Each structure stands twice: as structure tokens, then as C-alpha cells.
Amino acid sequence: MTSPNPVTVRYFAGARAAVGVDTEAREAATLDDLVGQLVHAHGDRLEKVLTACSFLVDGTSTRDRASVLAPGAVVDVLPPFAGG
């Protein structure tokens, strides 16, 4: 089993509105673990937003929720943006 690592979560647009903060610190071993924690902590409103979100882990887009998060990783939660 992989140990949890300290990570920084940064929220944008609708995700920030659902959570009420710009950033928060968490400890998570994988992106899936992190998403589970966020839903548990912030509830249904964030869960609905997360269904449409993409994630950047240290600046790299990922859809693989099994991705291991390195200590000190920065995870950006990005809802779809309107416009161009």
C-alpha cells in the first residue's frame, strides 16, 4: 500500500465556488484517494462539479485516477471553461 503524501489542491471556477476556498492541503497517495477525500469533506455540490472536471498534477493533465501523487504535488481541479 502506498503511503499518503502531502499535496496542495487548487480550485478554479465552479470547483472553487463549490468548496469556498482557493486552495487546501491534503494527504493522499493517489488521485482517486484525493478525490474521495474531497467529496467526503465537501459533499454533493463538489461531487457534481467533479464529474465534469479535469485534473492537472504538477502541470500535467491526467485522467488516470490511480496515478500516484508525489510528496508536495500540486493538483489543480479544473471545471470546463466557457468561451475561448
PEVEN-V592590 format. One record per run of one state. SS is the DSSP state (~ for helix, > for strand, _ for the rest). FROM is the first residue (numbers start at 1). TO is the last residue. If there is no record, write none. Layout:
ss=[SS | SS]
from=[FROM | FROM]
to=[TO | TO]
This chain:
ss=[_ | > | _ | ~ | _ | > | _ | > | ~ | _ | ~ | _ | > | _ | > | _ | > | _ | > | _]
from=[1 | 5 | 12 | 13 | 20 | 23 | 29 | 30 | 31 | 43 | 44 | 51 | 54 | 58 | 60 | 63 | 68 | 69 | 74 | 79]
to=[4 | 11 | 12 | 19 | 22 | 28 | 29 | 30 | 42 | 43 | 50 | 53 | 57 | 59 | 62 | 67 | 68 | 73 | 78 | 84]
